[in-house]
Amino acid sequence: MLDLLIQNGLIFDGLGSAPVRGEIGVQAGRIVAMDRCLSVGAREVVDAAGLWITPGFIDIHTHYDLELEIAPGLSESVRHGVTSVVIGNCSLSVAIGDPAMLADIFQRVETLSHRLIEKWLQQSVSWRIPAEYLEHLQQLPLGANVAPLLGHSALRAHVMGLERSLTVPPSQSDRQTMQQIAADALAAGFTGISIDMFPWHRMSGTWRGCTIPSQHAEFSEYAMLADLCRQRDRVFQVTPNLQRSRSFLDILRLGMGIGRRPLRLTVLSALDAVHDRRLWRLFSPLLTGWNCLLGGNVRFQTLTEPFTIYSDGPLTPLFEEFSTGAQLNSCESRQERQSLWRSQNFRHQFRQEWLSNWRKSFHRQLELMVVVRCPDTSWQGWSFAEIAHRQQQDAVDCFMQALRDYDTDLRWVATGANDRLAPRLALMRHPAILPGFTDAGAHVRNLGYYDGALSLLKQAVTTRFLSPEAAIHRITAEPAHWFRLNTGVLKIGAKADLVLLNPTALHQPISPQVEISDPLLDGEPRMVKRGSEAIVQAVYINGVRVVHCGQISERLGRERLGTVLFPSDSVGAVDRQRIQSSAVSPLTPIEPRSLRNRVTDQILDHPFTDYWDIFVLKHQHPMNIALHIVGILFFYSLLFISWKFHTFGWLLALPLTQLWGLLGHLLFERSHIDRQDAIFSWRASYCLGRMFLSVVIGKYPDDIRQRQERLRNYQSCHSSTTGL
């Protein structure tokens, strides 16, 4: 007798395979059967006719670390189909350190409510080491599954003390202690380590206004932590310093794989910024060169919708990038801010900094900044530039006066990136850019992108820039494989975390952010998303329905449904005893092929040992094949001309023949390119010649079809879905 039987649904396995209609049987929180028709009894039967059945979505960039302690159900994400989250991003985690110190690090960076901080401090648990934090997480009534990163700021402040971590370099003893704690954390089962270089991230409390501890580290300290992740093939998450060019070079150095194991590096963030409309075009060639030529394993993150931020007068993360704005954010009262505005020097400096174009990341265009709420209701819906024009006033003077007169009674909104559809789709489609960067759980007054996965699906359905199965793969199995987490796939033995979607309701625009009074914050405002009720028919975690047509189950956050996700090479010290005593054996991790023999960075496993089979799967697009053929003809033409006319200078042009093939991969087929094969290898030369001959005799389409069929059969068997 099954616990749950879902019938008649269109099943998307998460691997990008074409969907199939079938049934799924669940028992003890696991998928135990999948077939076209299951003649088995069940305690609960769900008719999913007309619905899609998908794996639960994965949010790769959240800041739920504190909220987990107060409301572990994470209902704002789960209601939109998210069943797994990565926490501990941007160097911020609560895995180690004094709670009051951690609160000072978290509060301003993530603009968290004072009430949330106070609640956490009142009931915070003092765990001594990161492994004990994992044990603590396992005891919480988790809703979504949690994959924790170890935050560098927390680690540095714990080892050095907060003051020293912000003012002096670490001693050799400090470095050794940090290294040992970080190594032990990875051994215990942390997904990786996060660091931060972003100058917007500042302290509250005694050290208010100072940038957080991770930003005070030198490159050697970052490299030490990166090497630990490289050794264990764990994730290293980085937030660069947009105002310091050297930070990009440092990150490039960290992520190079020449002569060493590639670092699993994820970087914030690939966006179409309003302040620089050309910037988004750099990400594709940068990632291609980084991953294909420099041996990297890098994934940028992007937001799946326009990056719109709400602000309360002068209190906004957008002001953290310039000094007078940071001073306003540092003030603890309206009176302090009024004191600043009374200073002529302060007003003059604010104006100069606002108009400066030096390394800004927020556009500061007053015509794009719109009043949402104001004591003068006639301003609502108008931009500051329009208001200034109406009042025959200089725009910046008008803006400063509004901030001074109305303070936080003034609420305004601005979109800083990803407002154009075509660049946004290009970023979301790029194989080395992961849809993520929702910041869920942070900036609760400023933004709410809890439905990032659904936003991608909506755009895939309405614009067809991705097929539905490819779009679902991007937010389930693909990030799970890259983060090395055993989730994101529907197969026998997998945890029953799945979503039932109404596909007809996906033909909707991206949902707007709305403001609610959140009981979690004792009624304080919070930006959230709604509108998923018609799309998400049900969300199941561990086989338990926790969302039904927008209604949250009382079981969410009260029962332990989610679990801590460990990287696939280690179940983690915390989980070993549970797994050994469990009737359900742990999922067998996929053993990735060596980097040289990968087809793409998404296909981590395949049945092929002969490089010719791998080569064929790397070269399937007609235009890519054509450019390779042109390169081959060019190569042999140069050899013939040099021999025939004894003009051996033509041989100097031989490297140009390689560029044709690389151009084909860059423009048409982003399969994995090994550096040695790209420069010269006998196996690549043999396969190029064999492809040329196969194309000439018309056999190459059959070669492609046969390898595709073998790969599909292997993936189907490996996913335990044979028979669907």
PyMOL commands that set and color helices and strands:
alter all, ss='L'
color gray80, all
select helices_A, chain A and resi 67-70+75-78+99-109+114-123+130-139+152-160+162-167+172-188+205-207+213-216+219-232+245-255+279-293+317-321+323-330+334-341+344-355+366-368+377-379+384-390+395-409+421-429+452-463+468-474+477-483+503-506+519-521+576-581+595-597+611-618+622-645+648-667+675-679+682-696+700-718
alter helices_A, ss='H'
color red, helices_A
select strands_A, chain A and resi 2-11+20-27+30-35+42-47+52-55+57-59+82-87+145-151+192-194+235-238+264-268+297-302+307-312+369-373+411-417+433-435+498-501+513-518+524-529+536-541+544-548+551-552
alter strands_A, ss='S'
color yellow, strands_A
deselect
rebuild
show_as cartoon
